[in-house]
Amino acid sequence: MTRSPNAIGFAPDYSARTGNANTVKSIFAALHGLGANDGDIARTMERIAPGNRQAADIATRAAVTALGTGSSGDAFKSTVLSDIATMVGGRATALGYLIENCGVPINLTSHEAENVPMISTSGNGVQFIPPAGVIPARQDTLDAVTVARRKVGVITVFTEDLFTGSNAGVILPRVAAEDLKLGCEKQMLDGIADNGIRPPGFRDGVSTTIAATGVNAMVADLTNLGSAVATIAGDLSNIVFVAHPILALRISIALPLFKPVVLASAGLLPNEIICLAINALVIAGGDEIRFSVSDQTSLHMEDAAPTDIGIAGTPPVVASPVRSLMQTRSKAVRMILNLSWALRSPNAVAWTTAAWPT
């Protein structure tokens, strides 16, 4: 039976000393150890991650002597934005690149929302002045976008055998990265409005740009989309395209010298491509990612619209399908983090459904 750990803090300065890549590796090694714990967490960690003192420290502090629940509770914490980017693959992925290169990365640890000034394209706030002249003033806070704290949660179920095998250290971070990356990208790149639970998609309120046709449709679409955000971007380095992987591949083959960054995301539908002025992107995180491992609970195995296991009524509503982790020799890994985003201009995004000839 798994020992029941208390919630512990994963200190940000610890992360800073070791580097984000090592931090993320240690987090998942500790998760592996908590899932495979045979009653002696120190011995388990030495077997799973020999010589990794950071992973052993995380797992040891998470494990306590009391038995019974089979859950690690909120096992440990980590810094957020930089660790999320590292976890999902860094600049090689759309989500990682946008986090690492967004114009305004902020932390919403101490409050629920932040008003971030909109981008000004007038340049009137800076002027040369004579001696004793009046300096122009721009009241940024009167023209701002609100970035509210939002919570992301995901539960992934694995068999007990995975934790006791030698490949959990490879499989756990890969599956967690895939779930987090695709789930966040789909919602980041869609056109759904903020509903008080999730942030708005980049395309919320943005009409599609009419797709070009003919033999030069690819170049025409890229030009039209880039031109739509160019004023907000201010320079070429701030113009970023995000395309369905098929379109991204076609661009890389047809235009190998194309200078703006082209990211691929399966969060878009085939033939969809977005252009973003990345300097207008605000991404907000909190101060921690919370992980926990459990083998003694029942879950509604539904990833689109999960509900409570039982809902009172006449007749009562029972969720289906339901899985008992103890009965099926499974373990659930839960990840909860704060993540949100907003754009500092309604003209920072353009998109189309391409009709490029094959």
Helices and strands as residue ranges (DSSP letters): H 12-18, H 20-36, H 41-48, H 53-62, H 81-87, G 90-92, H 94-101, E 104-107, E 113-117, G 140-142, E 144-148, E 151-159, H 160-164, H 168-188, H 217-233, G 236-238, E 239-243, H 245-254, E 261-264, E 272-277, G 278-280, E 281-294, E 298-300, E 310-311, E 317-318, E 322-324, E 330-343, E 349-353
